[in-house]
Amino acid sequence: MTPMRKSEDDILDAARECVEAFGVRRTTLTDVARRAGVSRPTVYRYWPDISSLVGDLMTRELRAVFTASAAAATEADALSRIVHGCTGTVAAVWHHSMFNRFVDSEAELLATYVFHRLGSSQLAALELLLAQITEGQQDGSVREGDPQELARVVLLTVQSIASSRRLVEDVFTEERLLASLARLLDGYLRPREATS
């Protein structure tokens, strides 16, 4: 009987387990190969080093969060779906074991994506936001303005709240912080004449 061939997702699953157990700095491709039940050359066939593997892992995990949050947002107008999707994404990131590991003990790994450049998961989020904002401008629930600019500001706002919860947890409950984020996004995106 031939052994089952491991997919890239199986190796990424093993990488997630290693990162959660040991942290990124102490995880090696050898650890990942061992946990996935494959040889090191098999892992090297897909990823040349641990940084590229962790980058793809982060992208996969964040895209899954975006997809689930967008699917859960079923409101009639685009603005409500954007707000629901964004707050759902933040809540999911807060409770994601791998991202909690990064924030608690290896936050410097996220610094590149906060200060220097957008990663592929952020670009995917921008693409989704751009489509939703354009749809909202068409249905009248989102104000006029450059959709690219609006999407960038929403992304930066959501990213900041998602990564900075520890700074306010002594003041706000998660529910209150998410409610504040919802009000902030709604106020920023809603057409002025529609605000109450």
N, C-alpha and C positions, 0 to 999 in steps of 0.2 A: 504494500500500500504506500503510495507516494505521499509525502507530507503536504499539507495544505499550503498553498502559496499565500504569503502575507501581502495585504494591500498596503498602499501608502497610508490609508486611514488607520490600519492596525498599528503601523509604526508610530503614527502621530498619537494614537491612544496610549501607547507605551511611553512615548515622550512626555505626555501630560502626567502620567503616573509618576515618572521619575522627577519631573520638575516640582510636582506637589510634595513629593517625599524628601527631595534633597536640595531643591533650589536649582536655578539655572547654572550658577557658577560651579556647582559640584556635580552636575550631570554631564556625562560624556556620551559620545555616540556608541561606545562599547556598552555602557549601561542600558541605553535604549535598545540596542540589538539584543542583548541578553533578555531583557524584559519582554521584547516582542517575539522572541524565539527564532531569530534570524541571525545570519552571519553579519559581521561588520561590513563586508563588501556590499551586501544587499542594501544596508542603510546608506552607504556612500554612493550607491547608484542614484539615489534620489537627492541627497543633501551632502555637500562637501564638508560641512562643519556644523557644530551645534548651534551657532547663531542663525544660520539659514533655516535649520530645522525648527528652532523656537519661533522664528519669524512666521513660518508657514503655520505652525501650531496656533499662534496668536490670531492669525488671519482666519483660520478655520473656526476657532471658538467664537470670535467676534461676529463673523458672518452668521453663524448659527443663532447667536443672540439677536442680531438685527432681524433675521428672517422670522424667528418666533415672535418677536415684539410686533413686527409689522403685520403678521397674520392675526395676532390677537386684537389689533386695532380695527374694528369693524364699523366705526361710526359713519354716519351718512356723509359728512363733509370732510374735505381733505385736512383742514386745520385741526379738527378734533382727532383725526387719525395720526397726524404728525405729533401732537401733544401726547397722546396715549402711547404711541410707539416710542417716543423719546423717553418718557418717564419709565416705561416698561423696560427699555434697554438699560437705563441707569440702575434700576432695581435689580435686574438680572446680573449686571456686572458686579454690584455690591455683594451678591451672594454666590458668585462664581469662585470656587475654591482656588483655581489657578491664579486668577487676577488678584484675589486677596493675598496670595503668597507674594506676588510681585509688589503690591502696594506696601505690605507689612515689612518685607525684608529685602527686597531687591528693586526698589522704586527707580533707581538710576537706570535700569534697563528700559524704562518707559520714557526717559528724558528725551531721547532722540525724537520720539513721536509727539512730544509735547512742545519742544522748543525749536527743532531744526527742520523736520520734514514730515510730510504726511506718508503714512504707510499704506499698504494696499487695503487694509481693512477700513481705514479712514476714507480712502478714495471710494470704496464701495458704499460707505455710509453717505458720503457726499452725493454720489450718483442717485441713491434712493431718495435723499432729501430733495435734491433738485427736481426729480420727477414728481414728488408729492407737492412741492411748493408750486410748480408749474400747474399742476392739476388744481390746486387751491386757488390760484389766480384765475383760472378758467371758471371755477364754480363760484367765485366771489367770496370765498371764506378767508383767503389770504390777501393781504394788501398788495398794491402795486410796488414794483421795485425790481432791481436786478436779481433774478432768481439765484444766480451764482453767489452774490453777496449775502443774500438772506440765508442760503444754505450753509455758507461758511460760518456765519455768526451763530447759527443754531448749533452746528457741529462743535465749535469752540466752547459754547456755553454748556452743552451737554457733557462734553469731555471733561471740563473743569469740575462740574458737580460730581461726575462719576469717579474722578480720581482724588477728590479733596474731601470726601466725607469725614475722614478722621479729624479734620480741622474744626468741624462744627458739631460733632456727635455729643459733646457735653452740653449743647444748647438746644439742638433740634432732634426730634425723633425722625426716623426715616420717613414716616408718613408726612410729617410737616415739611421736611425738605423737598420731598417729591411734589407736594402740593404747591410749594413756593416755586419750584421749577416749572410746573404746569402754568401757573399764573404768569410767570415771566415770559415763557414762550408764547402763550396766548396773547399777551399784551404787545409783544414785539411783532407778531405776524398778523394779528387781526386788523382789518381795515379800520381806519380811524372813526368813520361814521358809524361803525358797528359796535364800537366800545360803549360800555354803559357807565 
